[in-house]
Structure formats: structure tokens, C-alpha cells
Amino acid sequence: MYFKQFFDEKLAQYAYLIGCQASGEAVILDPMRDIAQYIDHAAKNNLRIVAAADTHIHADYISGLREFAAQGVKVYASDEGDADWKYEWLINSKPGTYNYELMRDGDHFMVGNIKIEAWHTPGHTPEHLTFKITDGAAADEPMGLVTGDFIFVGDVGRPDLLESAAGMEHVMEPSARTLYGTIEKFKDIPDYVQIWPGHGAGSACGKALGAVPESTAGYERRYNNSLKAATSEDSFVKFILEGQPEPPLYFARMKRDNKIGPALIGGIPSPKRVSVQEVARRAKDEDTVVLDTRLEPEYLESHIPGSLLVTLNKQFNTVAGSFVTEDQEIYLLVDENRVSEAVADLFRIGLDKISGYVTLQDFKLYKDQGGETDRIEVLDFKEAVKRGQAGSNILDVRKRSEYENEGHLSDAQNIAHTRLLDHLNKVPTDKPLVVHCAAGGRSAAASSLLKRAGYKVSVVMDSMAEFKKHHPDLVTN
């Protein structure tokens, strides 16, 4: 059996290519939208992808399932869950459009000697499947489980997203209780069976995901705190719903798109290099957004007026997905050597309208020639407290759990930066605004969104932990 785990660092997402070397066939499980990477890897290893499957309707990235289906590959999708959790783009397609099969608990398909069996594991979502993988050439029992967002290394998939991200009311606790029942069934999985999860550390699909890429059922039962909390249904529900981070704003759109069908646009966009003057003219338009991918200090010191700070690091997808709407036209200010990386990252979360880019050198020349720029004032925490005492509004853009458990400045308002775009109307406009987080990264990004929205804003680029250590009397616990 051939086995390859793919990892996308920014989305902390795993996809799995599993092949039968005897037949030369392979299946890809939980693929991302840019499917060429899987096809190329398979070909280099003398394999041909003949099947693709998703564990569930994903919330954090655009699935590649429809891309594979459009190329004639047979796709497999869950037929579990109620009517609200079906792959509508498959079941509503004209007969013959796609080669597909809907799977329920216990169904299986073969790729050469490899058996892929569906196990219904609801809780994270109602339709969620885990795939049991058996190498039929060597065994008649599963070697491992492709668990999607059911079991992670160190955690389990959060059951609150249908309510907190997708907007469904009163389903958080019932989902948690459903997940408890699924975990009870997981106790029957032999200790030696390998766990191949859908996400790793950094994903917002759980609160304590590990960085180790795989595990075993026995190890997780012994050391996974979420599984250990399942001593009773009530204790598990309390534990798993407590402290979950606010989901990025774009999660609801991903659920919708993966359900009704992601757009087929013929592959990753290829934006053209344009002039900074053109981008500067467009930056203030409501239907256009300029994403400045530089580091925080560079942006805060000088940037195109109206542009947003979305540093091209591990948080790029999260911030871009939370600050940009699907209808907005996008321009990039980016290192020329990283244009393809930034475009692919946006493509993976359904932000396709990338019209052009300017390079760092282009911006430097524009600035040197007197082009209009803007800046955001930088403060430390000591000055932020003074501003607050003098009447400025303080906005804390950390997670709610950080705000509540790690202390906060007196009278500070809390809105997580990943939800800010949807809650701008809650931020007072009558006074200057001071924005902070734990160290400055999130607050710098948030300040750019607020500046674009018309706020008079300053940003704290300082360590709250250090400030609290030296000024405990100024931090409310």
C-alpha cells in the first residue's frame, strides 16, 4: 500500500493519497481545491487517481472534490445526516454530469487491493464519515482511520460550528451529545489502529490540536484530554463546549460553498502585475480590497491608504478570509517571489477575484516618488492605558477565552479579530480607538480594517503578558 500525507501549513490541513501499487490506482481523501499537486505526486509514483472522497462538508477550506469530479474521477460523498447536510451539487446535478456514489455507514469501495469503508461518525457535523483503510493484500482488518474532523491528535472536532459559524440555532449542545455517543463507539477500535486526522495544530476546528501528524487509537484514548473528559455525557459536553475559539468569519461561506458546489474557474487565477497608482485609486472603493502582505511594522509605518494588512504568514488564510468578502475584487502588495503562494492560499478559501498585484519594489518606488501613503500610530500598553483614562475606546481583539481567562484592561471591549468585520457596528465611533491583542499581530491587522472603515485608530504593539507582570493592578482578572 502506498501512503502519502499532504499538509498545508496555513490551513493546518491534511489530505491523504492512498494507492495500490499492484493495480497502479489511488484514492485521494479530503483534497483541497488545487488538485494538481495530488495528480502530479501520484504520477511521479506510478499511480493514477481513480477516486476521491471527503469525510464531511468542510468549513475551513474549499474541497477539491468537485474539481476531481469535473475531470471524470469518481467521487464519494456522505449520504448521512438530514436533508440540510447533503452534497447538493452532486444530488441535484443532471444525470451523467458526474460519476459519483453516496455512502452510508458500512458502505465501502475498492481501489485495487485497498478497501475504503465508511463509518458514520456524527457530532462535528451530522453527515461526518470516518474512513477505515484496509490493505487487502496484507490484512483483513483496518490499518488506520482517516478521521477527518472526528478524532485529532490531542483533541476531537468541535461540535459548536454549526451554531457558532453556520448560524444554526440551538444545535451546539445536541451536537456535543451526539459526538459523545460517537466517542463511545470509538472505544471499540483496537489500540493499534492508526489515526490519520484532518487537521493539526493551528486549525480552528478544535481547541487543542497536536502538531504530531498521526497517532493511534490506544494512545488517543489514554492521552487525548477531550476523550478523557468523556467519563459521562454531561462532563464531556461541558468540557468540549468550554473555551472554543471564535471561528473565522469565512467558515460559514465554506460550508455553503462545499454544500452547493464550489465554483469551477479553470484552476488557480494568474493575476497580472499592475501599477501602484491604479491600485491606490481602487483601494478606497467598497467593492475592491488591497491586501498588503508585508510585516506589521512596515505596514504601520507606511501603506497604501485603504489597504488591509494581511501578512503572508501562517495566519494569512484566516485573516484574509475574515476581512474579505467573496464579491470584492482583490489586489495584492506582495513579494514578487511569493505571488503564486498568496494566490493559491486565497483560491483555497474561495477568494477567486484576484485582479492584479504590485511588488515591494513597485511600492518603494511609488513612495520615493511622493505617492500618497498613510500610517497608523503605534503605542505601548502604558500609553494605551493613559489614552483609555483620557477617554479613548479600548478594543481587545483577542479570543474571548483570552479576554476572560488571562485578564484584560479595564472597560476594554472584546471582539475577536476573526469576527470583527461582522461586528463593526458594535464598535463606538464617537472617540479615538486603541486596539490591542496579546503581542500586536492581530491588533495590527484589525487596526487596518478599522482604519479602512473610517475609525481614528492607534494600535498597541507590545506584550500584554509583560505589561501584566509589571502592572498587575491595571489588568482586570
Secondary structure as UniProt FT lines:
FT   STRAND          2..8
FT   TURN            9..12
FT   STRAND          13..20
FT   TURN            21..24
FT   STRAND          25..29
FT   HELIX           36..44
FT   TURN            45..46
FT   STRAND          48..53
FT   HELIX           65..70
FT   TURN            71..72
FT   STRAND          74..78
FT   HELIX           83..85
FT   HELIX           88..91
FT   TURN            95..96
FT   STRAND          100..103
FT   TURN            105..106
FT   STRAND          108..111
FT   TURN            112..113
FT   STRAND          114..120
FT   TURN            126..127
FT   STRAND          129..135
FT   TURN            136..138
FT   STRAND          144..148
FT   HELIX           161..164
FT   TURN            165..166
FT   TURN            169..170
FT   HELIX           172..186
FT   TURN            187..188
FT   TURN            191..192
FT   STRAND          194..197
FT   TURN            201..202
FT   TURN            204..205
FT   STRAND          215..216
FT   HELIX           217..223
FT   HELIX           225..228
FT   TURN            229..231
FT   HELIX           233..241
FT   TURN            242..243
FT   TURN            249..250
FT   HELIX           251..260
FT   STRAND          272..273
FT   HELIX           276..282
FT   TURN            283..284
FT   TURN            286..287
FT   STRAND          288..292
FT   HELIX           296..301
FT   TURN            305..306
FT   STRAND          308..309
FT   TURN            314..315
FT   HELIX           316..323
FT   TURN            326..327
FT   STRAND          329..333
FT   HELIX           336..338
FT   HELIX           339..348
FT   TURN            349..350
FT   STRAND          354..358
FT   HELIX           360..368
FT   TURN            369..370
FT   STRAND          377..379
FT   HELIX           381..389
FT   TURN            390..391
FT   STRAND          393..396
FT   HELIX           400..405
FT   STRAND          408..409
FT   TURN            410..411
FT   STRAND          413..414
FT   HELIX           417..426
FT   STRAND          433..436
FT   HELIX           441..452
FT   TURN            453..454
FT   STRAND          457..460
FT   HELIX           464..470
FT   HELIX           472..474
FT   STRAND          475..476
//
